[in-house]
Amino acid sequence: MEISKELEYTIIGLIDLAERDVRCSAGEIARAMQLPEELIKKIFQKLARAKIVTSVKGAGGGYELNVPLEDLTIGDLKRAVSGKSFVVRCLKDESACSRVDICKIHDGMGRFQQMWNNFLDSVSIKELASGV
């Protein structure tokens, strides 16, 4: 499975914010990490709604990390920026497939989905940043 660019940029941006250990703007993060500024702004707005970061308005404003990287997982960030996603359509909505009752892989894909979610929830952003 491939993670989205949005999730990749989210992880990179949060690690950069944590390493700075000071309030900074999404634009500063985007420039430092050579990422698209408008996308980073949207990502950090989503992270603020999820209470992963705090947004401070006005002069000297920017974002501050609310949750230590060791307490954040890839799964947490994926849900914050992308919502739930499914490996196959029918796991989200069984009416999307007319073959659910006879499908040879539906149950197996459900187990795979659970394993994938468990894996994403088991890897902290701190571990990812340190290469562990």
C-alpha positions as CSV (number, residue, x, y, z in Angstrom):
1,M,0.0,0.0,0.0
2,E,1.2,3.5,-0.7
3,I,0.7,6.4,1.7
4,S,-0.6,9.6,0.1
5,K,1.6,12.7,-0.6
6,E,-0.7,14.5,1.9
7,L,0.2,12.1,4.7
8,E,3.9,12.0,3.7
9,Y,4.0,15.8,3.9
10,T,2.1,15.8,7.2
11,I,4.7,13.6,8.8
12,I,7.6,15.6,7.4
13,G,6.0,18.9,8.5
14,L,5.2,17.7,12.0
15,I,8.7,16.3,12.5
16,D,10.1,19.7,11.4
17,L,7.8,21.5,13.8
18,A,8.9,19.2,16.7
19,E,12.6,19.6,15.9
20,R,12.3,23.4,15.9
21,D,10.6,23.4,19.3
22,V,9.2,26.9,18.7
23,R,6.0,28.2,17.2
24,C,6.3,28.7,13.4
25,S,4.1,29.2,10.4
26,A,3.1,26.6,7.9
27,G,4.9,28.7,5.3
28,E,8.2,28.5,7.3
29,I,7.8,24.7,7.5
30,A,7.0,24.5,3.8
31,R,10.0,26.5,2.7
32,A,12.4,24.7,5.0
33,M,11.2,21.3,3.8
34,Q,10.7,22.4,0.2
35,L,7.0,21.4,0.2
36,P,4.0,23.1,-1.5
37,E,3.0,25.9,0.9
38,E,-0.7,25.9,0.2
39,L,-0.9,22.2,0.8
40,I,1.1,22.5,4.1
41,K,-1.3,25.3,5.2
42,K,-4.3,23.1,4.6
43,I,-2.7,20.1,6.3
44,F,-1.9,22.2,9.4
45,Q,-5.4,23.5,9.5
46,K,-6.6,19.9,9.6
47,L,-4.1,19.1,12.3
48,A,-5.4,22.1,14.4
49,R,-9.0,20.8,14.0
50,A,-7.8,17.4,15.3
51,K,-6.0,19.2,18.2
52,I,-2.6,17.8,17.2
53,V,-1.3,21.3,16.9
54,T,-2.4,24.6,18.2
55,S,-2.9,27.5,15.9
56,V,-1.9,31.0,17.2
57,K,-3.2,33.9,15.2
58,G,-1.7,37.3,14.7
59,A,1.8,38.7,14.7
60,G,4.2,36.0,15.9
61,G,1.5,33.4,15.3
62,G,2.0,30.0,13.9
63,Y,1.6,26.4,15.0
64,E,2.7,24.6,18.1
65,L,2.8,20.9,18.7
66,N,0.2,19.7,21.2
67,V,1.1,16.1,21.3
68,P,4.6,14.6,21.6
69,L,5.8,12.7,18.6
70,E,6.1,9.5,20.6
71,D,2.3,9.7,21.3
72,L,1.4,10.2,17.7
73,T,1.2,7.4,15.2
74,I,1.0,7.2,11.4
75,G,-2.6,6.1,11.9
76,D,-3.4,9.2,14.0
77,L,-2.1,11.5,11.3
78,K,-3.8,9.6,8.5
79,R,-7.2,9.9,10.2
80,A,-6.6,13.6,10.9
81,V,-5.7,14.6,7.4
82,S,-7.5,12.0,5.2
83,G,-10.2,10.4,7.4
84,K,-10.8,6.7,7.2
85,S,-9.7,4.9,4.1
86,F,-10.3,1.4,2.9
87,V,-8.2,-1.1,0.9
88,V,-11.3,-2.0,-1.2
89,R,-14.6,-0.1,-1.7
90,C,-16.9,-2.8,-0.3
91,L,-15.3,-2.5,3.2
92,K,-16.6,1.0,3.4
93,D,-19.9,0.4,1.7
94,E,-21.0,-3.2,1.0
95,S,-23.7,-1.8,-1.4
96,A,-20.8,-0.7,-3.6
97,C,-20.4,-4.3,-4.8
98,S,-23.1,-6.7,-6.0
99,R,-20.8,-9.7,-5.3
100,V,-20.2,-9.2,-1.6
101,D,-22.2,-12.4,-0.7
102,I,-20.2,-14.6,-3.1
103,C,-16.9,-12.8,-3.1
104,K,-13.8,-14.9,-2.5
105,I,-11.7,-12.1,-1.0
106,H,-14.1,-9.9,0.9
107,D,-13.4,-11.5,4.4
108,G,-9.7,-11.7,3.7
109,M,-9.5,-8.1,2.6
110,G,-11.3,-7.2,5.9
111,R,-8.6,-9.0,7.9
112,F,-5.9,-7.3,5.8
113,Q,-7.6,-3.9,6.4
114,Q,-7.5,-4.5,10.2
115,M,-3.8,-5.6,10.0
116,W,-2.9,-2.5,8.0
117,N,-4.8,-0.2,10.5
118,N,-3.1,-1.9,13.4
119,F,0.3,-1.5,11.8
120,L,-0.3,2.2,11.1
121,D,-1.4,2.6,14.8
122,S,1.7,0.8,16.0
123,V,4.4,3.1,14.5
124,S,5.0,6.4,16.3
125,I,6.1,9.4,14.4
126,K,9.1,9.6,16.8
127,E,10.1,6.0,15.8
128,L,9.7,6.9,12.1
129,A,11.8,10.1,12.5
130,S,14.6,8.1,14.2
131,G,14.6,5.3,11.6
132,V,13.7,2.6,14.2
